[in-house]
Amino acid sequence: MITLRNVQSTDLEHLLLIENEGFSKEESATKEAFVERIELIPDTFIVAEKEGEILGYINGPIINQPYITDDLFEKIKENPTRGGYQSILGLAVSIQARNLGIARILMNKIEELVLENEREGITLTCKEDLVTFYEKLGFVNHGISQSQHGGVRWYNLVKHITLK
């Protein structure tokens, strides 16, 4: 059974391995960026595991605008308790655990947190080959992002959340 939990500092090395499996060297978050995220936003840094083995993770700070900016990959702040947009700076699944629905499970958990904390929505950037995946999860493609992160073309995807 797959379990979800908040990140712990002891997860760092394993998370870096998964990050480097999923992203190029230019796109990958640095060890320092991961340490900062673990320290500042553990409430929106979720780890998926099975029998104690980390299979994947999702993370990102709460921001005030609907699009991710490149400065977020360098410096973030602690999350406010309510409002804002949940950004997704990283979503990665280990090679041996791919195609098991783990990315979808992690996205569903983030959406639960967005509802619980009365956020406006979820925002992320992705490469063209992943646009369809996120559209199936209810995201709307807002076109090419201004992001230059990793020297790659990114697309802005946003999912507005309707609070009940």
N, C-alpha and C positions, 0 to 999 in steps of 0.2 A: 504494500500500500504506500502511495506517495503522501508524504506529509509536508506541510508548509510551516515555516517559522521565520522569525526575524533573524537577520544576520547576526553573527557573533564574530569577535575579533579573531578567534581561532580558525575561522573559515577562510581567511585571507589567501593563503597559498593555493588552496584548491580552487577558489574563485578565479584567481589569476590564470590558472591552467585552462579553465573553461573559457575565460575571456579570450585567451590567445588562440583557442581552437575555433572560435566563432568570428573573430575579427582580424584583419590584417594588422601588422605592426603599427602602421600609421593610424589606424582607427581605434586600436585597443586603448582602454583606459590604463593609466600608469598605476604602479603600486601605490604611489602617493595619493592619487585620486581615489583609489579604493579605500585606503585608510581613512581619508576624509569623509567619504560617504558612510563608512561603517560607524564612524564616530558621530557624525552630524545628523544622519537620516536613517537610523536603524528601523524606524517605524514604516518607512517606505522602501526598504531593502529586504526583499523576501527571497528565501532560499527554499528550493524544492529538494527533498531527499527521500531516499528509500533505504531502509535498514541502515541508517547512519551515513550513507554515501550521498554526497551532494550531486544532484543531477542537473541543476540549472538554477538560475536566479533572475530577478528583475529588480531594477533600482532606478531612482530618480527623485529629485527634490520637487517641492511644490513651488511653482513660479506664478507670477502675476499676469502673464500674457499667454496667448494661445499657441505661440511658436517657440521652439527651442532656439537659443542663441549659442554660438560657439564658446562664449565665456563660461557657460555652465560646465564645460568639460574641464575647466581649470579651477573654478572656485564656486562653492555653493554655500548656502546658509542653512541653519536649522529650519525645519518645517513649521509653518504657522499651524495652529490647531484647527482652523476652519478656513474655507474659501480657497481661491486660487485654482490653478490647473496642476494636475499630477503630470509631471514630465516623466518620460521613460528615457533615461540615458543609456541603459543597458538591459538587454534581454538576451540571455544565451543559455543554451542547453548543451551538455557534454555530447561528444560525438556518439558514444555508445548508447545514449538515451534519446536520440532524436527520433522523430516520427512516432512518439508515444503520447502526444497530446500535452506534453509538459508546458510548452510555451502558452498554450491556450489556458491551462490550469493557472499559471502564474498571472496571465492577463485578467482572468476572472477574479482572482484574489485582489489585484490592484483595483479593479472596478468596485469590489465590495468596500474597500477602504475609502474610495472616492465618495461613495454613497454615505458611509458612516460619518465622514468628516465634512460633508456638504461642500464638496469641491464642484467647480463648474464643469470640469471634464478632464479628459486625458489627452496629452499631446506627445507626439514622438516624431522622429525623422527616421526614414528607412530608405534603403536602396530600391530601385525600380522593381526588382524581382520579388520583393516582399509586399508590395502595395496591395495585391489581391488578397493575401493572407489577412492583412489588417482590415481591408474592406469587408471581408466575411465576418469580422468581429464587430462591425458597426462603425468603423472609422470612415471619415470622409477625406478623400485626397484633396488637399488645398494647393497642389502643384509643387513646383520645384522650390526647395528651401534656399535661403541665402547662405546656409551653412557651408563652410569650406573644410569642415572637419575631416582629416585624413585624406584630403585631396579627392574626395568622392562626390558624386552628384547624389543629393539626398532629396527626399520628398517630405513635405509637411503633411502629417495625418492627424486629424483631431476627432475626438468623439465627445460630443457634449452629453452631459448626464442630466436627466430630468429627475429632480428630487421628488419623492413621493410625499 
